[in-house]
């Protein structure tokens, strides 16, 4: 299940820490976080899963729920090795889920 469907107060802090209150299977709300720098990279201006430290070469990181509340999107400007910037986005629910009140990278 997409994490955002069982979450509240979702935000991205410091350009790379995804935080929220996630609902557990027993209905309790738990504070949770996951460091996106452990899972996202920037390869020549493109956001890539299974990378790392993307926040070191991006600017203007924003998070929003889009498309009628169905898509948790991270948007930013990624730089390539020549310093060019590109507007990029990634659907965080492609790889991040809520498992019993904790973020899990799949």
Secondary structure, DSSP 4 states (H G I P E B T S, - for coil): -BGGGGEEEEEEETTTEEEEEEE-TTS-EEEEEEEGGGTEEEETTEEEET---GGGGEEEEEEEEETTTTEEEEEEEEE-TTS-EEEEEEEGGGTEEESSSSEEE-
